[in-house]
Amino acid sequence: MEENTVFVKLYSGNEPALAVNWDELRRYSGYLSPAEDMDESLRELYSAVVEDILPLAEYKVCYRRMSLERCDGQVILPFGEGSRDAERLLCHSDEIIVFAATVGLGIDRYIARYQHISPAKALVAQGFGAERIETLCNAFCAEIRAELSAEGKGITPRYSPGYGDMALAAQTDIFRLLDCNRRIGLSLGSSLLMMPSKSVTAFFGITSGDTEEVPGNKCRRCRKADCQYRK
């Protein structure tokens, strides 16, 4: 994997790594009761939305491997500034992977269509869109981790602008570094909202060994204890 070259990965929705995570779908759409308590009509609603949306999703990622600089022992990121959270995350890294991911406009259009026709469908679709982009990011990180293991390296957990103490404005620099619009059709508005909305920008450190936390509850690394999606 060359440094400072922007790569693009396109995924097929049929790949095992992109299988629907039904627990996450229910959580993102606000259904917090046990799955076995869901009545038949609600099960049918969820199944119908998944069946509708799966053909609409497009899975695209662009990314870049970059070296990190340090000044007086502190990490200097090529985007954003003054994030203590990022410094702690990258304290054992000399390189990072910066990436942007999207699942396309089809889900946004589906949500817009059903907001007035069927608010319940729109709500489930919002949750499914969140599950889709999260699943895509997990698949991408797992693939890069496997590639880096051949170099005897590992990765840190991923981190995104807008979380913790990193300003959302850092996305502007990430878009510049990755040329997201041209590479994967992802744009950034003046209010720092991405289009398509079911998209993510993030980064993770490259470490000298396989040091990533066991996948699962990433919420334990987040200090926002009042988040409705916290596990």
C-alpha positions as CSV (number, residue, x, y, z in Angstrom):
1,M,0.0,0.0,0.0
2,E,1.8,3.1,-1.2
3,E,2.0,6.2,0.9
4,N,0.2,9.4,-0.1
5,T,-1.8,7.7,-3.0
6,V,-5.5,7.9,-2.8
7,F,-7.1,4.4,-3.4
8,V,-10.7,3.5,-4.0
9,K,-12.4,0.3,-2.9
10,L,-15.8,-0.7,-4.3
11,Y,-17.8,-3.5,-2.5
12,S,-20.5,-5.7,-3.6
13,G,-23.6,-6.0,-1.3
14,N,-23.3,-9.7,-1.6
15,E,-20.0,-9.9,0.4
16,P,-20.3,-11.7,3.7
17,A,-18.7,-8.8,5.5
18,L,-21.7,-6.6,4.5
19,A,-24.3,-9.0,5.9
20,V,-27.1,-7.2,7.7
21,N,-26.5,-6.8,11.4
22,W,-30.1,-6.9,12.6
23,D,-29.3,-6.0,16.2
24,E,-27.6,-2.8,15.1
25,L,-30.4,-2.1,12.7
26,R,-33.0,-2.3,15.5
27,R,-30.7,-0.2,17.8
28,Y,-30.1,2.6,15.2
29,S,-33.8,2.8,14.4
30,G,-34.7,3.2,18.1
31,Y,-36.1,-0.3,18.9
32,L,-34.4,-1.0,22.3
33,S,-36.6,-3.9,23.5
34,P,-35.4,-7.5,23.1
35,A,-35.8,-8.8,19.5
36,E,-38.1,-11.6,20.6
37,D,-40.6,-9.0,21.9
38,M,-41.1,-7.6,18.4
39,D,-44.6,-8.3,17.1
40,E,-45.2,-9.7,13.6
41,S,-46.3,-6.5,12.0
42,L,-43.1,-4.8,13.1
43,R,-41.0,-7.7,11.9
44,E,-42.6,-7.4,8.5
45,L,-41.9,-3.6,8.4
46,Y,-38.2,-4.2,9.1
47,S,-38.0,-7.0,6.6
48,A,-39.7,-4.9,3.9
49,V,-37.4,-1.9,4.4
50,V,-34.3,-4.1,4.2
51,E,-35.6,-5.8,1.0
52,D,-36.3,-2.4,-0.5
53,I,-33.0,-0.8,0.4
54,L,-30.4,-3.5,-0.2
55,P,-30.5,-3.1,-4.0
56,L,-30.2,0.7,-3.6
57,A,-27.0,0.8,-1.6
58,E,-23.6,1.5,-3.2
59,Y,-20.6,0.7,-1.1
60,K,-17.6,3.0,-1.8
61,V,-14.5,3.9,0.1
62,C,-11.5,6.1,-0.7
63,Y,-8.5,6.2,1.5
64,R,-4.9,7.3,1.9
65,R,-1.9,6.1,4.0
66,M,0.1,9.0,5.5
67,S,3.0,9.5,7.7
68,L,2.6,11.3,11.0
69,E,4.9,14.1,12.2
70,R,5.6,15.0,15.8
71,C,6.7,18.1,17.5
72,D,7.9,17.9,21.1
73,G,6.5,14.4,21.3
74,Q,3.0,15.5,20.2
75,V,1.3,14.1,17.1
76,I,0.7,16.6,14.3
77,L,-2.2,15.5,12.2
78,P,-2.6,16.5,8.5
79,F,-6.1,17.7,9.4
80,G,-7.8,19.3,12.4
81,E,-5.8,20.5,15.4
82,G,-5.7,20.4,19.1
83,S,-7.4,17.0,19.7
84,R,-6.2,15.4,22.8
85,D,-8.3,12.3,22.0
86,A,-6.6,11.9,18.7
87,E,-3.2,12.3,20.3
88,R,-3.9,9.5,22.8
89,L,-5.3,7.3,20.0
90,L,-2.2,7.7,17.9
91,C,0.5,7.8,20.6
92,H,2.1,4.6,19.3
93,S,1.5,5.2,15.6
94,D,3.9,6.7,13.0
95,E,1.4,6.3,10.2
96,I,-2.4,6.6,9.7
97,I,-5.0,5.6,7.2
98,V,-7.5,8.4,6.4
99,F,-10.7,7.3,4.7
100,A,-14.1,8.4,3.5
101,A,-17.0,5.9,3.0
102,T,-20.5,6.2,1.6
103,V,-23.4,3.9,0.8
104,G,-24.8,6.2,-1.9
105,L,-27.8,8.5,-2.5
106,G,-30.3,5.7,-3.0
107,I,-31.0,5.4,0.8
108,D,-31.4,9.2,1.1
109,R,-34.0,9.2,-1.7
110,Y,-35.9,6.3,-0.2
111,I,-36.1,8.1,3.2
112,A,-37.3,11.3,1.5
113,R,-39.9,9.4,-0.4
114,Y,-41.4,7.7,2.7
115,Q,-41.2,10.6,5.2
116,H,-44.8,11.6,4.3
117,I,-46.1,8.3,2.9
118,S,-45.0,6.2,5.8
119,P,-43.0,7.8,8.6
120,A,-42.5,4.4,10.2
121,K,-40.8,3.1,7.0
122,A,-38.7,6.3,6.9
123,L,-37.6,5.8,10.5
124,V,-36.5,2.2,9.9
125,A,-34.7,3.3,6.7
126,Q,-32.8,5.9,8.7
127,G,-31.7,3.2,11.1
128,F,-30.8,0.9,8.2
129,G,-28.8,3.6,6.5
130,A,-26.8,4.0,9.7
131,E,-26.3,0.3,10.0
132,R,-25.1,0.1,6.4
133,I,-22.4,2.7,6.7
134,E,-21.3,1.3,10.0
135,T,-21.0,-2.2,8.5
136,L,-19.1,-0.8,5.5
137,C,-16.6,0.9,7.8
138,N,-16.2,-2.2,9.8
139,A,-15.6,-4.3,6.6
140,F,-13.0,-1.8,5.3
141,C,-11.1,-1.6,8.6
142,A,-11.0,-5.4,8.8
143,E,-9.7,-5.6,5.3
144,I,-6.9,-3.1,5.9
145,R,-6.0,-4.8,9.2
146,A,-5.6,-8.1,7.3
147,E,-3.4,-6.4,4.6
148,L,-1.2,-4.7,7.3
149,S,-0.8,-7.9,9.2
150,A,1.5,-9.1,6.4
151,E,3.8,-6.2,7.3
152,G,3.7,-7.2,11.0
153,K,1.5,-4.2,11.8
154,G,-1.9,-3.6,13.3
155,I,-4.4,-0.8,13.6
156,T,-6.0,1.4,16.3
157,P,-9.7,1.8,16.6
158,R,-11.1,4.4,14.1
159,Y,-12.0,7.9,15.0
160,S,-14.1,10.6,13.2
161,P,-14.2,14.4,13.2
162,G,-17.1,15.5,15.4
163,Y,-16.5,12.9,18.0
164,G,-14.9,13.7,21.4
165,D,-12.8,16.9,21.2
166,M,-12.1,16.8,17.4
167,A,-14.0,19.6,15.6
168,L,-16.3,18.6,12.7
169,A,-14.5,21.2,10.6
170,A,-11.6,18.7,10.3
171,Q,-13.7,17.1,7.5
172,T,-12.8,20.0,5.2
173,D,-9.1,18.9,5.2
174,I,-10.0,15.2,4.9
175,F,-12.1,16.0,1.8
176,R,-9.2,17.9,0.4
177,L,-6.7,15.1,1.1
178,L,-8.9,12.4,-0.4
179,D,-10.6,14.3,-3.3
180,C,-13.8,12.7,-2.1
181,N,-16.2,14.2,-4.7
182,R,-14.2,13.0,-7.7
183,R,-13.3,9.7,-6.2
184,I,-16.5,8.4,-4.7
185,G,-19.1,11.1,-5.4
186,L,-19.2,12.4,-1.8
187,S,-19.6,16.1,-1.2
188,L,-19.4,18.4,1.8
189,G,-21.7,21.3,2.2
190,S,-21.0,24.7,3.9
191,S,-22.7,23.4,7.0
192,L,-20.2,20.5,7.1
193,L,-23.0,18.0,6.3
194,M,-22.1,15.3,3.8
195,M,-24.1,14.2,0.8
196,P,-25.0,11.4,0.6
197,S,-25.9,11.7,4.3
198,K,-25.1,8.0,5.1
199,S,-21.4,8.6,4.8
200,V,-18.4,8.7,7.2
201,T,-14.9,10.3,7.3
202,A,-12.5,8.7,9.7
203,F,-8.9,7.7,10.4
204,F,-7.0,5.1,12.4
205,G,-3.4,4.6,13.4
206,I,-1.0,2.0,12.1
207,T,0.8,0.3,14.9
208,S,3.9,-1.9,15.2
209,G,1.8,-4.9,16.3
210,D,-1.8,-6.2,16.3
211,T,-3.0,-3.9,19.0
212,E,-6.6,-3.0,18.0
213,E,-9.2,-3.5,20.7
214,V,-11.5,-6.4,20.4
215,P,-14.3,-5.3,18.1
216,G,-17.6,-4.7,19.8
217,N,-18.6,-1.9,22.1
218,K,-16.8,1.1,20.7
219,C,-19.0,3.3,22.9
220,R,-16.7,2.6,25.9
221,R,-14.1,4.9,24.2
222,C,-16.6,7.8,23.9
223,R,-17.2,10.3,26.7
224,K,-20.6,11.3,25.5
225,A,-22.6,9.3,28.1
226,D,-26.0,10.8,27.1
227,C,-26.0,9.5,23.5
228,Q,-29.2,7.7,22.6
229,Y,-27.2,5.2,20.6
230,R,-24.8,4.4,23.4
231,K,-24.5,0.7,24.2
